């Protein structure tokens, strides 16, 4: 074990080196490496604050901040080497500073605990990752809005209980996909808001007796406020739960979209054609053209839901304050961003290569059966009570089934024999295009309503995108701290 591995040990702790196997098993360093830039920024802001309040001399602060920024640049370039042998990235950084700067490096941890240091790095990471993910999600929503607008004239069945229900436009279906993603976007925006508090200065559990100014660090790192209770802060992982939840919400929305795509590209539906550029083949069946991309999106949703479940279970029953159990938050927190954005990008890239088979789509609703509700509503418009109209239409449907003919083939005379209110205008709604155009209620599938929905999607996506743009990137935070005088 290296000398630096004892950096967080004292005579009171025990000078004996920790059993190497246990040090390796308890170390979070392999996961923490993905938090190195966030930790370096937090430390640079902390150094700036220490100088401002007189706990650090200007020369020492300049040396520390310069070394921290140099390591940040190495990390950004992928050249930073963090050797094994430390408990976590926080101690590894301090060990290197102590090695490079000697006594000056030992000043870095003044008025700070790993407990609030970890909380800060995690909050910076979650805020950055959630903002980047929200930007990707809103981009997909904008893509779907454009596709919906292009598909208003394509008619296909909507489904309830996975059985044909009523005719809708393909634009209406695509709008439905976007609406669920927008709600997931709201969850991401909420996760950002809940994360956006600075925890540094909470110390181990009760703050510090040293004259720090927590608001300096908050301002440098673009946090609008600081956390209110130190004991709560160092054990709080609710923001990571919100992050995992928001990520799972995005994946669930993508999974439902993917299921429609997987179904509709089958020969049984044939509503969507899958382009060669995204189709996968079979190792044995030469005729296959599989939508593997969308199946994998659906499959990866399990991992996202697992991340949420992991976080919920991790904090169950923990006492107030910090416990080492919380170290295991890293897997879920660090996995969620790349996992979700990878799925979003796959759908954005894949959906370009999908096209609606307009003929097959409209053929699925051309026998009239899915327009039965429209027939009943047409009777209602003539003054027939709904339940009476419902039963009369059911009798017409039954007649068609008995005669083994499509509903559209029932004659006016046959319909009038069931109820005198039937006329040519009522039966005209058996045309799926007429039925779709008639659904003018707010949120309906009529072309003008779908155009309204497209406008809503674009507006909401734009609002959420602006929320994401407000979040400072790690690179911009570095520039802000560099500009702060010391």
Secondary structure as UniProt FT lines:
FT   HELIX           3..6
FT   TURN            7..8
FT   TURN            11..13
FT   HELIX           20..26
FT   HELIX           29..32
FT   HELIX           33..35
FT   HELIX           36..52
FT   TURN            53..54
FT   HELIX           58..77
FT   HELIX           89..101
FT   HELIX           102..107
FT   TURN            108..111
FT   HELIX           114..150
FT   TURN            151..153
FT   STRAND          155..160
FT   TURN            161..162
FT   STRAND          163..169
FT   HELIX           170..195
FT   TURN            200..201
FT   TURN            203..206
FT   HELIX           214..220
FT   TURN            221..222
FT   HELIX           230..235
FT   HELIX           238..264
FT   TURN            267..269
FT   STRAND          272..274
FT   TURN            276..278
FT   TURN            286..287
FT   HELIX           292..315
FT   TURN            316..317
FT   HELIX           324..328
FT   HELIX           329..351
FT   TURN            352..353
FT   STRAND          354..356
FT   HELIX           358..363
FT   TURN            364..367
FT   HELIX           369..371
FT   HELIX           372..381
FT   TURN            382..383
FT   HELIX           386..403
FT   HELIX           407..409
FT   HELIX           412..418
FT   TURN            420..421
FT   HELIX           424..427
FT   HELIX           428..430
FT   HELIX           432..438
FT   TURN            442..443
FT   HELIX           447..469
FT   HELIX           474..483
//
